[in-house]
Amino acid sequence: MRLRRALPLMMRWGADARLHHRTAGFIGYHLAGLLLAEGHVVHGYDGMTDYYDVRLKQRRHTMLRQHAAFTATEALLEDEGTLRTAIDACAPDVIVHLAAQAGVRYSLDNPRAYIDANIIGSFNVLEAARRLKVAHLLMASTSSVYGANTAMPYAETDKADTQMSFYAATKKANEAMAHAYAHLHGIPTTMFRFFTVYGPWGRPDMALFKFTDAILHGRPIDVYNHGEMWRDFTYVADLVRGIRLLIDAVPGGEAARVPGDSLSPVAPYRIVNIGNSDKVRLEDFIAAIETATGHKAARNYMDMQPGDVPATWADASLLKTLTGYQPQTDMRDGVAEFVKWFRHENGL
């Protein structure tokens, strides 16, 4: 499939947004780079919010602008007029909507930002997909939608109605909104649920970034739930490879159903986990950072933060069935790559 796609990959940082794809954001930057390397046309749509240092987003965009096939619009998804103009100009075949106000903990302090970016912004993307009749709409969700579920690994067909944070609640709302549009307007739609993505060019609010920065500068790190936490860490290059392959796995009718499928019985709509399928203890993650940096971490053990969950773990077998691909970067190797990047970027 040739992507003329200024893939509104919408990804909005602070509120991640664009491709149309959100390309100034962490994941959008990596996905845009992969698509451009394959020869596709990419248009990024990104809101340069101050959720974290805007200079990091600007540097990502600067690197992408070196590609002749890349253009970008810098605006918020909530700005429906600007979004309409940008999408009409690039006439995408595919929209990858990564945009969101990110962060479980920030949603405790500023819940309205999640309504604006994740609900209103996503509605505007759905309207654009309906109006342009795109061949495939892909939208980012999160492992956080599994909420209080305790049976693991998490499967896409599990019931997920007990979200623990407002961030997760808005992403579950996105899933419901997208299913309704897929059913009502026949928009082929894939929702992908991310599991703890990490790697070079990551966000400063992410644990790996914060831990590495603190350890290299001799500061203690905050370890929540006294270290009794487990995550399915997914290296960013593995994640975007999974997204790229899902672009071509367009959901259709019942004839397209595969074993273990989450395909809707009433819409061309599917949910797919993208994770490493490996539950890692937080203390082992910190140990990998210590090995990569060559420094021991001073730990400040703390209680669980509101909205957090003790563990996540993906069943990514549907991704493999649909694409033949399975994320597999070892956490220790991925952490080492991040630390190498962090040292280079900060002259350490």
C-alpha positions in Angstrom: 0.0 0.0 0.0 1.6 3.3 -1.0 1.1 5.9 1.8 0.6 9.3 0.3 0.0 9.6 3.8 0.9 12.5 5.4 -0.3 10.0 7.8 -2.0 12.2 10.2 -0.2 10.2 12.7 -1.5 12.5 15.1 0.4 12.5 18.2 0.2 15.3 20.6 2.9 15.7 23.3 2.1 17.1 26.6 -0.4 16.1 24.5 1.0 13.9 21.9 -0.3 14.4 18.5 0.3 13.6 14.7 1.4 11.9 11.1 -0.7 13.3 10.1 1.3 11.6 12.9 2.6 13.3 16.0 6.1 13.7 15.0 7.6 16.0 17.6 6.7 13.5 20.2 8.8 10.6 21.4 6.9 7.8 19.6 5.9 9.9 16.6 9.4 10.9 15.9 10.6 7.3 15.7 7.6 6.2 13.6 8.0 9.1 11.2 11.7 8.3 10.8 10.8 4.7 10.0 8.2 5.6 7.4 10.4 8.2 5.8 13.2 5.6 5.5 10.7 3.4 3.6 10.0 6.2 1.2 6.6 7.3 2.4 5.3 10.9 2.6 4.7 12.1 6.1 3.0 15.1 7.5 3.3 15.7 11.2 0.8 17.6 13.3 2.1 18.5 16.7 1.1 20.7 19.6 4.2 22.2 21.1 2.8 22.3 24.7 5.0 22.9 27.7 4.3 19.6 29.4 8.0 19.1 29.1 10.9 21.0 27.6 9.8 22.2 24.1 13.4 22.3 22.9 13.4 18.5 22.9 10.4 18.4 20.6 11.8 21.1 18.4 15.1 19.1 18.0 13.1 16.0 16.9 11.2 18.1 14.3 14.4 19.7 13.1 15.9 16.3 12.3 12.8 15.1 10.5 12.7 18.3 8.4 15.9 17.1 6.8 13.8 14.7 4.8 12.2 16.2 1.6 9.1 14.0 2.1 8.4 15.4 5.6 6.3 18.5 6.4 4.6 19.5 9.6 2.0 21.7 11.2 2.5 22.9 14.7 -0.9 23.4 16.4 -3.3 21.7 18.9 -5.8 19.0 17.9 -8.4 21.1 19.6 -7.9 23.7 16.9 -10.4 22.1 14.5 -10.0 24.8 11.8 -6.2 24.4 11.6 -6.5 20.6 11.8 -9.0 20.6 8.9 -6.8 22.8 6.7 -3.7 20.6 7.4 -5.4 17.3 6.7 -7.1 18.6 3.6 -3.8 19.8 2.2 -2.0 16.5 2.7 -5.0 14.3 1.8 -3.7 11.2 3.8 -4.5 7.7 2.9 -3.8 6.7 6.5 -4.0 8.5 9.8 -2.0 7.4 12.8 -3.3 9.2 15.8 -0.7 9.2 18.6 -1.7 12.5 20.0 -2.6 12.6 23.7 -2.0 14.4 26.9 0.4 11.9 28.4 1.0 10.9 32.0 -0.9 9.1 34.7 0.3 11.4 37.5 -0.2 14.7 35.7 -3.8 13.7 35.2 -4.3 14.2 39.0 -3.1 17.8 38.7 -4.6 18.9 35.4 -7.5 16.7 34.3 -8.9 19.3 32.0 -5.9 19.0 29.7 -6.9 15.4 29.2 -10.5 16.4 28.2 -9.1 19.0 25.7 -6.4 16.8 24.1 -7.7 13.3 24.5 -11.4 13.7 24.1 -12.0 16.9 22.0 -8.8 16.4 20.0 -9.6 12.8 19.3 -13.1 13.7 18.2 -11.7 16.1 15.7 -9.4 13.4 14.3 -12.4 11.0 14.0 -14.3 13.6 12.2 -11.4 14.2 9.8 -11.1 10.4 9.1 -14.9 10.3 8.4 -14.8 13.2 6.1 -11.8 12.0 4.1 -12.9 8.3 4.1 -9.3 7.2 5.0 -8.2 3.7 4.2 -7.1 3.0 7.7 -7.2 5.0 11.0 -4.8 3.8 13.7 -5.1 5.3 17.2 -3.0 4.9 20.3 -4.4 3.6 23.5 -2.6 2.4 26.6 -2.1 -0.6 28.8 -3.5 1.6 31.6 -7.0 0.8 30.3 -6.7 -2.6 31.9 -6.9 -0.8 35.2 -7.7 -3.0 38.2 -7.6 -6.2 36.1 -5.4 -8.8 37.9 -5.4 -11.7 35.4 -2.2 -11.5 33.3 -0.9 -11.4 30.7 -3.5 -8.9 29.5 -5.4 -9.9 26.4 -7.3 -7.6 24.1 -10.5 -9.6 24.6 -10.4 -9.1 28.4 -13.1 -6.8 29.9 -11.5 -3.5 30.8 -13.9 -1.3 32.7 -12.0 -0.4 35.9 -9.6 2.3 34.9 -7.5 3.6 37.8 -6.5 7.1 36.5 -8.3 9.8 34.6 -5.7 9.5 31.8 -6.7 5.8 31.4 -10.4 6.8 31.5 -10.0 9.2 28.6 -8.1 6.6 26.5 -10.8 4.0 27.1 -13.3 6.7 26.0 -11.2 7.1 22.8 -11.6 3.3 22.2 -15.4 3.6 22.6 -15.6 6.7 20.4 -13.5 5.1 17.6 -15.6 1.9 17.7 -18.8 3.9 17.2 -17.3 5.8 14.3 -16.0 2.6 12.7 -19.5 1.1 13.0 -21.5 4.2 11.9 -19.2 5.3 9.1 -17.3 2.2 8.0 -13.9 3.5 9.0 -11.4 0.7 9.2 -9.8 1.3 12.7 -7.1 -0.3 14.7 -6.5 0.7 18.4 -3.1 -0.3 19.7 -2.4 -0.5 23.5 1.2 0.5 24.4 3.1 -1.1 27.3 5.7 1.1 29.0 7.6 2.4 26.0 11.2 3.5 26.5 14.3 4.3 24.5 16.4 7.2 23.0 14.6 10.5 22.7 12.2 9.6 25.4 10.2 12.1 27.5 11.8 13.7 30.6 8.8 12.6 32.7 9.4 8.9 32.0 11.0 6.7 34.7 14.1 5.8 32.6 14.9 9.4 31.8 14.4 10.6 35.4 16.3 7.7 36.9 19.2 8.0 34.5 19.5 11.8 35.0 19.4 11.4 38.8 21.9 8.5 39.0 24.4 10.3 36.8 24.1 13.4 38.8 24.3 11.8 42.2 20.7 12.4 43.2 18.4 9.8 44.9 15.5 8.2 42.8 11.9 7.8 44.0 10.9 4.2 43.9 7.2 3.8 44.3 5.4 0.9 46.0 8.7 0.2 47.7 9.9 -1.4 44.5 7.2 -4.0 44.3 6.1 -3.0 40.8 6.4 -4.9 37.5 6.2 -3.5 33.9 6.2 -4.9 30.4 9.0 -2.6 29.0 8.7 -2.1 25.3 11.7 -0.7 23.3 10.5 2.2 21.1 12.0 0.7 17.9 10.0 -2.5 18.5 6.9 -0.5 19.1 7.0 1.5 15.9 7.9 -1.6 13.9 4.7 -3.1 15.2 2.7 0.0 14.3 4.2 0.1 10.9 3.1 -3.5 10.2 -0.4 -2.9 11.6 -0.9 -0.1 9.0 -1.1 -2.9 6.4 -3.3 -5.2 8.6 -6.5 -3.4 7.8 -9.5 -4.7 9.8 -12.4 -5.9 7.7 -15.5 -8.1 8.1 -15.9 -11.5 9.7 -13.8 -13.2 7.0 -10.8 -11.3 8.3 -11.1 -12.8 11.8 -8.0 -14.7 13.1 -7.6 -16.9 16.2 -7.7 -14.8 19.4 -9.0 -11.8 17.5 -10.5 -8.7 19.1 -12.2 -7.8 15.8 -15.6 -6.3 16.5 -18.7 -8.2 15.3 -20.3 -5.0 14.1 -17.5 -2.8 12.8 -14.1 -2.9 11.0 -12.5 -2.3 14.3 -9.8 -4.1 16.3 -7.7 -3.6 19.4 -4.1 -4.9 19.4 -1.5 -5.0 22.3 2.0 -4.0 21.5 4.3 -5.2 24.3 7.4 -7.2 25.0 5.4 -10.0 26.7 7.9 -10.0 29.5 7.0 -8.8 33.0 10.1 -7.1 34.6 10.4 -6.1 38.3 11.2 -2.4 38.8 14.3 -3.3 40.9 15.7 -5.2 37.9 15.0 -2.2 35.7 16.9 0.0 38.1 19.7 -2.5 38.3 20.0 -2.4 34.5 20.4 1.4 34.6 23.0 1.1 37.3 25.0 -1.4 35.1 24.7 0.9 32.1 25.7 4.1 33.9 28.3 2.4 36.1 26.8 4.1 39.2 24.7 2.8 42.1 21.4 4.5 42.7 20.4 5.9 46.1 16.8 4.8 46.5 14.0 6.8 48.2 11.3 4.1 48.7 7.8 5.5 48.6 4.1 4.3 48.7 2.2 3.7 45.5 1.0 6.8 43.8 -2.7 7.3 43.2 -3.8 6.1 39.8 -0.8 3.7 39.4 -1.1 0.0 39.0 1.4 -2.6 40.5 1.9 -4.6 37.3 1.4 -4.7 33.5 2.1 -7.6 31.2 1.0 -7.9 27.6 -0.3 -10.9 25.7 1.0 -9.8 22.2 0.1 -13.0 20.4 -2.5 -11.2 18.3 0.1 -8.8 17.0 2.3 -11.7 15.9 -0.7 -13.5 14.3 -1.6 -10.4 12.3 1.9 -9.2 11.3 4.3 -12.1 12.0 6.2 -9.7 14.3 6.9 -9.8 18.0 8.8 -7.2 20.0 11.9 -8.8 21.5 14.6 -6.3 22.6 16.0 -7.4 25.9 15.3 -4.7 28.5 19.0 -4.5 29.5 20.0 -3.9 25.9 17.4 -1.2 25.5 18.4 0.6 28.7 22.0 0.6 27.6 21.0 2.2 24.3 19.1 4.9 26.2 21.9 5.6 28.6 24.4 5.9 25.6 22.0 8.4 24.0 21.5 10.3 27.2 25.2 10.7 27.8 25.8 11.9 24.3 23.0 14.4 24.4 24.1 15.8 27.8 27.9 15.6 27.3 28.3 13.2 30.2 
